[in-house]
Amino acid sequence: DAGVTQSPTHLIKTRGQQVTLRCSPKSGHDTVSWYQQALGQGPQFIFQYYEEEERQRGNFPDRFSGHQFPNYSSELNVNALLLGDSALYLCASSQTDNEQFFGPGTRLTVL
Amino acid sequence: QQQVKQSPQSLIVQKGGISIINCAYENTAFDYFPWYQQFPGKGPALLIAIRPDVSEKKEGRFTISFNKSAKQFSLHIMDSQPGDSATYFCAARSGNQFYFGTGTSLTVIP
């Protein structure tokens, strides 16, 4: 079992651009959550996808959007990038409502 | 507003000592309290978790103590080892959303 995988590992963008990050959940998991982790901070919940629908959303603007595919993999899209969007973006998958398994993250740098 | 407050920000412990990290919350809707361990360049990994109807849970060298009336919970690492050096996060769940503390950087000195 490969666990939760994310791509790309690192990404550099400029302000105003758009970015798409990808996540493949752990085998057997049907729920995917996305988090933003700024340097030296704890992860902040962006949103959660279940059955291809956004089930819950944290306090993030509409520039952040997502998608879940029938195979449970997911994408996070961020439009009109700001310098403050620079962070580690984490994907977590789960099957039950409890235990989340995190991927290694995508490091996004906005210049 | 930080939903889960974590302290200390950093902690240095001698090998074999006890590491203690504390968290506090206000939202009584929280129903699940996990602790995560994160190494540099890696995603957080679940260490141990507790529900509010239990006052203590122990798994190996790791123990969670939970005080529902005080809305506080803590992680105790017994016989701390250099390999335990990492950042630790407490978290709390309400609905489908997890709220994380700001993290504690633990350094265990050989």
gemmi code that builds the backbone of each chain (N, CA, C; Angstrom):
import gemmi

chains = {
    "A": [
        ("ASP", (0.842, -1.192, 0.000), (0.000, 0.000, 0.000), (0.878, 1.244, 0.000)),
        ("ALA", (0.668, 2.118, -1.016), (1.533, 3.283, -1.150), (1.169, 4.378, -0.188)),
        ("GLY", (0.061, 4.275, 0.513), (-0.358, 5.354, 1.383), (-0.897, 6.505, 0.562)),
        ("VAL", (-1.003, 7.666, 1.182), (-1.488, 8.860, 0.503), (-0.350, 9.471, -0.310)),
        ("THR", (-0.589, 9.706, -1.576), (0.441, 10.311, -2.415), (-0.041, 11.666, -2.926)),
        ("GLN", (0.903, 12.582, -3.079), (0.597, 13.922, -3.554), (1.597, 14.316, -4.636)),
        ("SER", (1.101, 15.115, -5.581), (1.990, 15.627, -6.619), (1.569, 17.038, -7.006)),
        ("PRO", (2.543, 17.879, -7.403), (3.979, 17.625, -7.339), (4.505, 17.777, -5.917)),
        ("THR", (5.785, 17.528, -5.729), (6.410, 17.683, -4.418), (6.638, 19.161, -4.109)),
        ("HIS", (7.133, 19.870, -5.092), (7.399, 21.297, -4.966), (6.862, 22.028, -6.190)),
        ("LEU", (6.514, 23.283, -5.988), (5.955, 24.076, -7.069), (6.274, 25.547, -6.821)),
        ("ILE", (6.707, 26.232, -7.857), (6.950, 27.674, -7.751), (6.068, 28.382, -8.766)),
        ("LYS", (5.297, 29.347, -8.281), (4.393, 30.123, -9.134), (4.598, 31.610, -8.845)),
        ("THR", (4.053, 32.445, -9.721), (4.088, 33.885, -9.478), (2.688, 34.376, -9.137)),
        ("ARG", (2.660, 35.537, -8.510), (1.377, 36.114, -8.106), (0.413, 36.212, -9.278)),
        ("GLY", (-0.855, 35.886, -9.009), (-1.872, 35.980, -10.034), (-2.085, 34.700, -10.825)),
        ("GLN", (-1.105, 33.796, -10.754), (-1.255, 32.548, -11.495), (-2.220, 31.603, -10.785)),
        ("GLN", (-2.490, 30.496, -11.458), (-3.368, 29.463, -10.920), (-2.547, 28.188, -10.739)),
        ("VAL", (-2.945, 27.366, -9.761), (-2.208, 26.135, -9.500), (-3.184, 24.987, -9.218)),
        ("THR", (-2.791, 23.777, -9.616), (-3.563, 22.585, -9.318), (-2.672, 21.568, -8.628)),
        ("LEU", (-3.110, 21.116, -7.479), (-2.388, 20.107, -6.720), (-3.215, 18.827, -6.720)),
        ("ARG", (-2.532, 17.683, -6.674), (-3.221, 16.407, -6.801), (-2.953, 15.481, -5.632)),
        ("CYS", (-3.938, 14.633, -5.354), (-3.845, 13.725, -4.209), (-4.488, 12.389, -4.569)),
        ("SER", (-3.792, 11.319, -4.244), (-4.365, 9.978, -4.350), (-4.495, 9.410, -2.954)),
        ("PRO", (-5.699, 9.047, -2.548), (-5.889, 8.581, -1.176), (-5.335, 7.183, -0.958)),
        ("LYS", (-5.231, 6.843, 0.307), (-4.826, 5.493, 0.688), (-5.877, 4.510, 0.180)),
        ("SER", (-5.432, 3.316, -0.197), (-6.344, 2.312, -0.730), (-7.490, 2.042, 0.240)),
        ("GLY", (-8.712, 2.075, -0.291), (-9.889, 1.808, 0.533), (-10.494, 3.044, 1.177)),
        ("HIS", (-9.833, 4.174, 1.049), (-10.348, 5.416, 1.641), (-11.203, 6.174, 0.639)),
        ("ASP", (-12.325, 6.729, 1.124), (-13.244, 7.417, 0.232), (-13.391, 8.900, 0.542)),
        ("THR", (-12.720, 9.371, 1.555), (-12.848, 10.770, 1.984), (-11.486, 11.451, 1.912)),
        ("VAL", (-11.471, 12.626, 1.325), (-10.222, 13.383, 1.192), (-10.406, 14.784, 1.771)),
        ("SER", (-9.455, 15.174, 2.609), (-9.447, 16.533, 3.172), (-8.167, 17.235, 2.745)),
        ("TRP", (-8.268, 18.545, 2.575), (-7.103, 19.356, 2.221), (-6.813, 20.352, 3.335)),
        ("TYR", (-5.522, 20.545, 3.595), (-5.074, 21.464, 4.630), (-3.970, 22.359, 4.080)),
        ("GLN", (-3.894, 23.557, 4.634), (-2.787, 24.476, 4.352), (-1.963, 24.603, 5.621)),
        ("GLN", (-0.660, 24.378, 5.518), (0.211, 24.513, 6.681), (1.281, 25.558, 6.395)),
        ("ALA", (1.112, 26.721, 6.995), (2.124, 27.769, 6.869), (3.334, 27.395, 7.723)),
        ("LEU", (4.479, 27.975, 7.408), (5.713, 27.647, 8.113), (5.579, 27.917, 9.607)),
        ("GLY", (5.874, 26.898, 10.419), (5.824, 27.060, 11.859), (4.426, 27.046, 12.457)),
        ("GLN", (3.433, 26.678, 11.666), (2.048, 26.657, 12.136), (1.441, 25.269, 12.004)),
        ("GLY", (0.289, 25.083, 12.611), (-0.437, 23.841, 12.445), (-1.242, 23.853, 11.161)),
        ("PRO", (-1.629, 22.687, 10.672), (-2.458, 22.629, 9.464), (-3.797, 23.339, 9.670)),
        ("GLN", (-4.236, 24.045, 8.628), (-5.538, 24.717, 8.637), (-6.433, 24.022, 7.615)),
        ("PHE", (-7.616, 23.623, 8.059), (-8.560, 22.880, 7.222), (-9.085, 23.759, 6.099)),
        ("ILE", (-8.971, 23.256, 4.860), (-9.504, 23.989, 3.705), (-10.895, 23.465, 3.370)),
        ("PHE", (-10.977, 22.184, 3.033), (-12.269, 21.545, 2.780), (-12.105, 20.036, 2.738)),
        ("GLN", (-13.265, 19.350, 2.733), (-13.297, 17.896, 2.690), (-14.237, 17.443, 1.575)),
        ("TYR", (-13.806, 16.402, 0.855), (-14.615, 15.832, -0.207), (-15.009, 14.400, 0.118)),
        ("TYR", (-16.267, 14.102, -0.157), (-16.807, 12.753, 0.045), (-17.856, 12.529, -1.030)),
        ("GLU", (-17.804, 11.385, -1.671), (-18.734, 11.063, -2.751), (-18.785, 12.179, -3.793)),
        ("GLU", (-17.602, 12.689, -4.126), (-17.409, 13.688, -5.182), (-18.051, 15.045, -4.863)),
        ("GLU", (-18.446, 15.233, -3.608), (-19.051, 16.504, -3.216), (-18.229, 17.143, -2.085)),
        ("GLU", (-18.200, 18.463, -2.052), (-17.579, 19.163, -0.944), (-18.506, 19.039, 0.258)),
        ("ARG", (-18.032, 18.362, 1.304), (-18.883, 18.071, 2.447), (-18.771, 19.141, 3.527)),
        ("GLN", (-17.579, 19.683, 3.693), (-17.397, 20.732, 4.681), (-16.263, 21.638, 4.223)),
        ("ARG", (-16.356, 22.909, 4.588), (-15.367, 23.884, 4.148), (-14.910, 24.708, 5.332)),
        ("GLY", (-13.619, 24.969, 5.384), (-13.067, 25.840, 6.408), (-13.131, 27.287, 5.967)),
        ("ASN", (-12.442, 28.142, 6.680), (-12.491, 29.574, 6.435), (-11.485, 29.990, 5.363)),
        ("PHE", (-11.724, 29.582, 4.148), (-10.868, 29.933, 3.018), (-11.711, 30.557, 1.916)),
        ("PRO", (-11.130, 31.516, 1.184), (-11.906, 32.196, 0.133), (-12.223, 31.275, -1.041)),
        ("ASP", (-13.116, 31.767, -1.906), (-13.549, 30.987, -3.062), (-12.434, 30.742, -4.078)),
        ("ARG", (-11.320, 31.448, -3.900), (-10.173, 31.177, -4.797), (-9.686, 29.733, -4.655)),
        ("PHE", (-10.021, 29.146, -3.517), (-9.651, 27.758, -3.262), (-10.848, 26.881, -3.650)),
        ("SER", (-10.624, 25.975, -4.566), (-11.688, 25.074, -4.985), (-11.100, 23.679, -5.151)),
        ("GLY", (-11.986, 22.705, -5.226), (-11.492, 21.344, -5.325), (-12.393, 20.465, -6.150)),
        ("HIS", (-11.953, 19.244, -6.246), (-12.724, 18.255, -6.995), (-12.333, 16.882, -6.500)),
        ("GLN", (-13.310, 15.985, -6.484), (-13.001, 14.585, -6.195), (-13.508, 13.733, -7.355)),
        ("PHE", (-12.704, 12.817, -7.793), (-13.027, 11.974, -8.929), (-13.655, 10.655, -8.466)),
        ("PRO", (-14.283, 9.914, -9.400), (-14.920, 8.643, -9.010), (-13.970, 7.645, -8.354)),
        ("ASN", (-12.675, 7.739, -8.655), (-11.715, 6.821, -8.018), (-11.223, 7.361, -6.681)),
        ("TYR", (-11.878, 8.419, -6.183), (-11.632, 9.056, -4.873), (-10.404, 9.981, -4.866)),
        ("SER", (-9.639, 10.020, -5.925), (-8.535, 10.974, -5.949), (-9.099, 12.391, -5.994)),
        ("SER", (-8.253, 13.352, -5.704), (-8.764, 14.714, -5.552), (-7.769, 15.733, -6.072)),
        ("GLU", (-8.289, 16.889, -6.431), (-7.473, 18.027, -6.834), (-7.836, 19.240, -5.982)),
        ("LEU", (-6.824, 20.054, -5.716), (-7.019, 21.357, -5.080), (-6.576, 22.408, -6.083)),
        ("ASN", (-7.438, 23.349, -6.372), (-7.132, 24.444, -7.285), (-7.112, 25.757, -6.515)),
        ("VAL", (-6.101, 26.552, -6.786), (-6.036, 27.881, -6.182), (-5.849, 28.890, -7.318)),
        ("ASN", (-6.777, 29.838, -7.406), (-6.722, 30.880, -8.445), (-6.143, 32.168, -7.881)),
        ("ALA", (-5.685, 33.029, -8.797), (-5.205, 34.358, -8.421), (-4.277, 34.301, -7.214)),
        ("LEU", (-3.215, 33.548, -7.338), (-2.304, 33.308, -6.222), (-1.784, 34.591, -5.599)),
        ("LEU", (-1.707, 34.569, -4.276), (-1.139, 35.659, -3.484), (0.138, 35.161, -2.818)),
        ("LEU", (0.988, 36.105, -2.415), (2.217, 35.719, -1.721), (1.891, 34.891, -0.474)),
        ("GLY", (0.795, 35.248, 0.194), (0.394, 34.562, 1.421), (-0.093, 33.138, 1.220)),
        ("ASP", (-0.240, 32.730, -0.039), (-0.639, 31.353, -0.311), (0.546, 30.393, -0.245)),
        ("SER", (1.732, 30.929, -0.100), (2.929, 30.086, 0.027), (2.814, 29.252, 1.300)),
        ("ALA", (2.870, 27.945, 1.151), (2.663, 27.044, 2.289), (2.878, 25.612, 1.837)),
        ("LEU", (2.800, 24.712, 2.806), (2.765, 23.274, 2.524), (1.299, 22.875, 2.459)),
        ("TYR", (0.877, 22.273, 1.365), (-0.500, 21.844, 1.211), (-0.568, 20.335, 1.428)),
        ("LEU", (-1.350, 19.963, 2.412), (-1.451, 18.571, 2.825), (-2.798, 17.983, 2.431)),
        ("CYS", (-2.750, 16.769, 1.994), (-3.951, 16.006, 1.708), (-4.029, 14.897, 2.747)),
        ("ALA", (-5.212, 14.634, 3.244), (-5.418, 13.546, 4.197), (-6.600, 12.715, 3.729)),
        ("SER", (-6.478, 11.410, 3.839), (-7.598, 10.545, 3.461), (-8.051, 9.730, 4.655)),
        ("SER", (-9.295, 9.304, 4.606), (-9.849, 8.494, 5.682), (-10.965, 7.619, 5.143)),
        ("GLN", (-11.241, 6.575, 5.896), (-12.385, 5.724, 5.569), (-13.463, 5.894, 6.627)),
        ("THR", (-13.010, 5.850, 7.874), (-13.952, 6.097, 8.955), (-14.015, 7.603, 9.186)),
        ("ASP", (-14.749, 8.014, 10.162), (-14.822, 9.437, 10.479), (-13.684, 9.868, 11.385)),
        ("ASN", (-12.823, 8.939, 11.758), (-11.825, 9.270, 12.743), (-10.416, 9.451, 12.194)),
        ("GLU", (-9.795, 8.377, 11.904), (-8.379, 8.422, 11.623), (-8.082, 8.932, 10.224)),
        ("GLN", (-7.281, 9.990, 10.171), (-6.828, 10.549, 8.909), (-5.390, 10.128, 8.667)),
        ("PHE", (-5.078, 9.851, 7.427), (-3.709, 9.568, 7.033), (-3.277, 10.686, 6.089)),
        ("PHE", (-2.166, 11.339, 6.451), (-1.688, 12.479, 5.676), (-0.667, 12.045, 4.629)),
        ("GLY", (-0.670, 12.752, 3.528), (0.374, 12.615, 2.541), (1.565, 13.481, 2.917)),
        ("PRO", (2.638, 13.440, 2.116), (3.847, 14.214, 2.434), (3.710, 15.695, 2.116)),
        ("GLY", (2.676, 16.061, 1.379), (2.447, 17.464, 1.094), (3.076, 17.963, -0.198)),
        ("THR", (2.573, 19.096, -0.658), (3.147, 19.828, -1.785), (3.583, 21.194, -1.269)),
        ("ARG", (4.855, 21.517, -1.461), (5.373, 22.815, -1.036), (5.164, 23.812, -2.155)),
        ("LEU", (4.285, 24.792, -1.924), (3.995, 25.828, -2.915), (4.684, 27.122, -2.519)),
        ("THR", (5.443, 27.669, -3.433), (6.080, 28.967, -3.235), (5.523, 29.936, -4.267)),
        ("VAL", (5.013, 31.066, -3.788), (4.474, 32.098, -4.676), (5.412, 33.299, -4.638)),
        ("LEU", (5.936, 33.674, -5.804), (6.891, 34.784, -5.883), (6.224, 36.053, -6.432)),
    ],
    "B": [
        ("GLN", (-9.306, 33.217, 15.267), (-9.275, 32.754, 16.654), (-8.825, 31.291, 16.693)),
        ("GLN", (-7.814, 31.042, 17.512), (-7.269, 29.695, 17.604), (-8.213, 28.831, 18.424)),
        ("GLN", (-8.784, 27.795, 17.801), (-9.754, 26.957, 18.494), (-9.094, 26.026, 19.500)),
        ("VAL", (-7.859, 25.628, 19.211), (-7.113, 24.743, 20.106), (-5.786, 25.429, 20.430)),
        ("LYS", (-5.567, 25.674, 21.717), (-4.358, 26.376, 22.154), (-3.365, 25.364, 22.709)),
        ("GLN", (-2.145, 25.405, 22.182), (-1.139, 24.408, 22.515), (0.079, 25.065, 23.141)),
        ("SER", (0.635, 24.395, 24.151), (1.863, 24.887, 24.797), (2.669, 23.705, 25.319)),
        ("PRO", (4.003, 23.858, 25.466), (4.793, 25.014, 25.064), (5.054, 25.014, 23.556)),
        ("GLN", (5.626, 26.065, 23.059), (5.977, 26.157, 21.644), (7.174, 25.263, 21.343)),
        ("SER", (8.101, 25.175, 22.293), (9.248, 24.297, 22.132), (9.595, 23.664, 23.478)),
        ("LEU", (10.268, 22.515, 23.406), (10.539, 21.728, 24.596), (11.841, 20.976, 24.387)),
        ("ILE", (12.719, 21.061, 25.391), (13.976, 20.309, 25.347), (14.003, 19.381, 26.546)),
        ("VAL", (14.202, 18.083, 26.281), (14.153, 17.066, 27.323), (15.381, 16.158, 27.194)),
        ("GLN", (15.892, 15.732, 28.324), (16.992, 14.769, 28.324), (16.470, 13.380, 27.965)),
        ("LYS", (17.313, 12.604, 27.324), (16.966, 11.209, 27.022), (16.547, 10.498, 28.303)),
        ("GLY", (15.421, 9.761, 28.212), (14.912, 9.053, 29.374), (13.924, 9.859, 30.205)),
        ("GLY", (13.821, 11.143, 29.918), (12.912, 11.999, 30.664), (11.477, 11.940, 30.139)),
        ("ILE", (10.601, 12.699, 30.790), (9.197, 12.753, 30.401), (8.927, 14.073, 29.673)),
        ("SER", (8.320, 13.967, 28.488), (7.922, 15.147, 27.728), (6.423, 15.345, 27.923)),
        ("ILE", (6.018, 16.571, 28.227), (4.601, 16.862, 28.445), (4.197, 18.058, 27.597)),
        ("ILE", (3.155, 17.860, 26.792), (2.629, 18.918, 25.925), (1.154, 19.085, 26.259)),
        ("ASN", (0.733, 20.330, 26.379), (-0.624, 20.628, 26.827), (-1.453, 21.324, 25.753)),
        ("CYS", (-2.748, 21.032, 25.761), (-3.678, 21.708, 24.851), (-4.970, 22.045, 25.580)),
        ("ALA", (-5.591, 23.138, 25.159), (-6.842, 23.577, 25.757), (-7.806, 23.986, 24.651)),
        ("TYR", (-9.095, 23.843, 24.920), (-10.112, 24.188, 23.921), (-11.329, 24.764, 24.629)),
        ("GLU", (-12.212, 25.375, 23.855), (-13.445, 25.940, 24.399), (-14.695, 25.291, 23.822)),
        ("ASN", (-14.597, 24.815, 22.587), (-15.771, 24.312, 21.877), (-16.196, 22.945, 22.417)),
        ("THR", (-17.339, 22.890, 23.074), (-17.792, 21.625, 23.660), (-18.332, 20.657, 22.609)),
        ("ALA", (-18.407, 21.086, 21.363), (-18.847, 20.196, 20.284), (-17.722, 19.271, 19.813)),
        ("PHE", (-16.497, 19.532, 20.251), (-15.393, 18.649, 19.867), (-15.629, 17.258, 20.444)),
        ("ASP", (-15.453, 16.220, 19.595), (-15.769, 14.869, 20.051), (-14.642, 13.865, 19.816)),
        ("TYR", (-13.499, 14.344, 19.382), (-12.391, 13.429, 19.099), (-11.117, 14.240, 19.132)),
        ("PHE", (-10.099, 13.733, 19.850), (-8.891, 14.530, 20.103), (-7.654, 13.695, 19.772)),
        ("PRO", (-7.095, 13.890, 18.571), (-5.888, 13.150, 18.191), (-4.616, 13.975, 18.419)),
        ("TRP", (-3.516, 13.283, 18.517), (-2.190, 13.891, 18.529), (-1.427, 13.381, 17.306)),
        ("TYR", (-0.730, 14.317, 16.662), (0.049, 13.977, 15.487), (1.516, 14.306, 15.715)),
        ("GLN", (2.375, 13.511, 15.069), (3.814, 13.720, 15.095), (4.251, 14.048, 13.669)),
        ("GLN", (5.050, 15.089, 13.529), (5.498, 15.483, 12.194), (7.005, 15.675, 12.172)),
        ("PHE", (7.659, 14.970, 11.260), (9.091, 15.143, 11.025), (9.276, 16.095, 9.846)),
        ("PRO", (10.429, 16.771, 9.805), (10.672, 17.721, 8.701), (10.503, 17.069, 7.336)),
        ("GLY", (9.767, 17.750, 6.452), (9.571, 17.245, 5.109), (8.535, 16.151, 4.982)),
        ("LYS", (7.853, 15.855, 6.077), (6.840, 14.794, 6.061), (5.489, 15.349, 6.483)),
        ("GLY", (4.423, 14.604, 6.146), (3.115, 14.979, 6.639), (2.938, 14.486, 8.071)),
        ("PRO", (1.981, 15.055, 8.785), (1.711, 14.602, 10.156), (1.276, 13.137, 10.171)),
        ("ALA", (1.678, 12.412, 11.209), (1.288, 11.012, 11.380), (0.557, 10.867, 12.706)),
        ("LEU", (-0.574, 10.173, 12.685), (-1.351, 9.974, 13.906), (-0.549, 9.179, 14.921)),
        ("LEU", (-0.513, 9.703, 16.137), (0.241, 9.081, 17.219), (-0.695, 8.318, 18.153)),
        ("ILE", (-1.692, 9.017, 18.636), (-2.641, 8.476, 19.601), (-3.835, 9.412, 19.635)),
        ("ALA", (-5.021, 8.885, 19.969), (-6.219, 9.716, 19.990), (-7.125, 9.294, 21.128)),
        ("ILE", (-8.012, 10.207, 21.544), (-8.896, 9.917, 22.657), (-10.259, 10.547, 22.410)),
        ("ARG", (-11.295, 9.943, 22.970), (-12.635, 10.529, 22.947), (-12.926, 11.119, 24.320)),
        ("PRO", (-13.829, 12.071, 24.419), (-14.048, 12.796, 25.677), (-14.698, 11.987, 26.788)),
        ("ASP", (-15.132, 10.766, 26.498), (-15.724, 9.953, 27.566), (-14.682, 9.114, 28.290)),
        ("VAL", (-13.416, 9.306, 27.928), (-12.303, 8.573, 28.541), (-11.331, 9.587, 29.138)),
        ("SER", (-10.810, 9.327, 30.316), (-9.918, 10.294, 30.968), (-8.448, 10.051, 30.652)),
        ("GLU", (-8.111, 8.848, 30.226), (-6.713, 8.545, 29.924), (-6.634, 7.403, 28.924)),
        ("LYS", (-5.640, 7.523, 28.038), (-5.384, 6.436, 27.085), (-3.885, 6.284, 26.937)),
        ("LYS", (-3.429, 5.042, 27.001), (-1.996, 4.784, 26.939), (-1.692, 3.829, 25.796)),
        ("GLU", (-0.680, 4.179, 25.012), (-0.192, 3.287, 23.958), (1.333, 3.312, 23.992)),
        ("GLY", (1.902, 2.266, 24.540), (3.356, 2.203, 24.665), (3.867, 3.314, 25.560)),
        ("ARG", (4.783, 4.128, 25.047), (5.352, 5.224, 25.849), (4.502, 6.494, 25.809)),
        ("PHE", (3.432, 6.487, 25.027), (2.610, 7.677, 24.832), (1.296, 7.566, 25.598)),
        ("THR", (0.952, 8.623, 26.343), (-0.279, 8.663, 27.126), (-0.985, 9.989, 26.882)),
        ("ILE", (-2.297, 9.933, 26.668), (-3.113, 11.140, 26.640), (-3.878, 11.201, 27.953)),
        ("SER", (-3.825, 12.354, 28.605), (-4.672, 12.625, 29.762), (-5.713, 13.641, 29.334)),
        ("PHE", (-6.982, 13.379, 29.664), (-8.070, 14.238, 29.198), (-8.899, 14.699, 30.386)),
        ("ASN", (-9.075, 16.005, 30.509), (-9.879, 16.602, 31.582), (-11.043, 17.346, 30.934)),
        ("LYS", (-12.199, 16.684, 30.883), (-13.341, 17.252, 30.167), (-13.850, 18.525, 30.840)),
        ("SER", (-13.897, 18.552, 32.156), (-14.440, 19.716, 32.855), (-13.550, 20.942, 32.661)),
        ("ALA", (-12.243, 20.726, 32.596), (-11.303, 21.836, 32.396), (-11.088, 22.137, 30.924)),
        ("LYS", (-11.611, 21.295, 30.043), (-11.412, 21.426, 28.594), (-9.917, 21.473, 28.271)),
        ("GLN", (-9.202, 20.502, 28.833), (-7.771, 20.416, 28.590), (-7.388, 18.964, 28.329)),
        ("PHE", (-6.351, 18.785, 27.528), (-5.809, 17.451, 27.328), (-4.315, 17.572, 27.075)),
        ("SER", (-3.603, 16.522, 27.417), (-2.152, 16.593, 27.330), (-1.575, 15.275, 26.814)),
        ("LEU", (-0.399, 15.398, 26.233), (0.362, 14.234, 25.753), (1.585, 14.073, 26.637)),
        ("HIS", (1.766, 12.855, 27.142), (2.944, 12.528, 27.931), (3.763, 11.501, 27.159)),
        ("ILE", (5.039, 11.798, 26.966), (5.942, 10.840, 26.338), (6.917, 10.371, 27.407)),
        ("MET", (6.774, 9.125, 27.783), (7.644, 8.563, 28.810), (8.952, 8.087, 28.174)),
        ("ASP", (10.027, 8.067, 28.979), (11.318, 7.565, 28.506), (11.641, 8.148, 27.123)),
        ("SER", (11.614, 9.466, 27.035), (11.818, 10.140, 25.745), (13.148, 9.747, 25.110)),
        ("GLN", (13.130, 9.566, 23.796), (14.295, 9.127, 23.035), (14.648, 10.177, 21.965)),
        ("PRO", (15.924, 10.227, 21.556), (16.294, 11.186, 20.492), (15.433, 11.040, 19.234)),
        ("GLY", (14.995, 9.836, 18.931), (14.119, 9.599, 17.777), (12.737, 10.211, 17.911)),
        ("ASP", (12.396, 10.655, 19.129), (11.110, 11.326, 19.343), (11.187, 12.801, 18.962)),
        ("SER", (12.383, 13.292, 18.672), (12.545, 14.694, 18.302), (11.764, 14.985, 17.025)),
        ("ALA", (10.773, 15.829, 17.138), (9.838, 16.116, 16.057), (8.927, 17.248, 16.513)),
        ("THR", (7.991, 17.633, 15.650), (6.958, 18.592, 16.032), (5.671, 17.835, 16.309)),
        ("TYR", (5.036, 18.162, 17.415), (3.818, 17.484, 17.828), (2.644, 18.459, 17.769)),
        ("PHE", (1.531, 17.978, 17.224), (0.324, 18.784, 17.112), (-0.824, 18.082, 17.823)),
        ("CYS", (-1.546, 18.835, 18.636), (-2.818, 18.331, 19.118), (-3.887, 18.813, 18.143)),
        ("ALA", (-5.022, 18.138, 18.146), (-6.113, 18.517, 17.263), (-7.428, 18.145, 17.928)),
        ("ALA", (-8.501, 18.719, 17.403), (-9.834, 18.418, 17.895), (-10.791, 18.442, 16.714)),
        ("ARG", (-11.780, 17.564, 16.761), (-12.709, 17.449, 15.648), (-14.119, 17.897, 16.049)),
        ("SER", (-14.726, 18.670, 15.140), (-16.133, 19.019, 15.252), (-16.763, 18.778, 13.897)),
        ("GLY", (-17.743, 17.887, 13.824), (-18.303, 17.516, 12.528), (-17.250, 16.794, 11.715)),
        ("ASN", (-16.991, 17.295, 10.526), (-15.966, 16.689, 9.672), (-14.684, 17.523, 9.640)),
        ("GLN", (-14.594, 18.528, 10.492), (-13.468, 19.448, 10.466), (-12.563, 19.251, 11.673)),
        ("PHE", (-11.268, 19.190, 11.383), (-10.262, 19.104, 12.431), (-9.614, 20.469, 12.623)),
        ("TYR", (-9.421, 20.834, 13.892), (-8.730, 22.066, 14.251), (-7.430, 21.677, 14.938)),
        ("PHE", (-6.321, 22.234, 14.457), (-5.006, 21.876, 14.975), (-4.449, 22.978, 15.878)),
        ("GLY", (-3.650, 22.550, 16.867), (-2.873, 23.498, 17.639), (-1.703, 24.009, 16.807)),
        ("THR", (-0.939, 24.913, 17.392), (0.148, 25.556, 16.663), (1.448, 24.755, 16.677)),
        ("GLY", (1.461, 23.651, 17.416), (2.616, 22.759, 17.380), (3.620, 22.980, 18.500)),
        ("THR", (4.294, 21.906, 18.874), (5.377, 21.941, 19.861), (6.585, 21.252, 19.264)),
        ("SER", (7.688, 21.965, 19.182), (8.928, 21.378, 18.675), (9.663, 20.718, 19.837)),
        ("LEU", (9.753, 19.399, 19.811), (10.414, 18.635, 20.867), (11.815, 18.234, 20.435)),
        ("THR", (12.775, 18.517, 21.291), (14.151, 18.070, 21.080), (14.558, 17.216, 22.270)),
        ("VAL", (14.951, 15.988, 22.009), (15.410, 15.085, 23.059), (16.931, 14.978, 22.958)),
        ("ILE", (17.605, 15.410, 24.009), (19.069, 15.456, 24.019), (19.618, 14.113, 24.507)),
        ("PRO", (20.570, 13.531, 23.762), (21.116, 12.220, 24.152), (21.812, 12.260, 25.511)),
    ],
}
model = gemmi.Model(1)
for chain_id, residues in chains.items():
    chain = gemmi.Chain(chain_id)
    for i, (resn, *xyz) in enumerate(residues, 1):
        res = gemmi.Residue()
        res.name, res.seqid = resn, gemmi.SeqId(i, " ")
        for name, pos in zip(("N", "CA", "C"), xyz):
            atom = gemmi.Atom()
            atom.name, atom.element = name, gemmi.Element(name[0])
            atom.pos, atom.b_iso = gemmi.Position(*pos), 0.0
            res.add_atom(atom)
        chain.add_residue(res)
    model.add_chain(chain)
structure = gemmi.Structure()
structure.add_model(model)
structure.setup_entities()
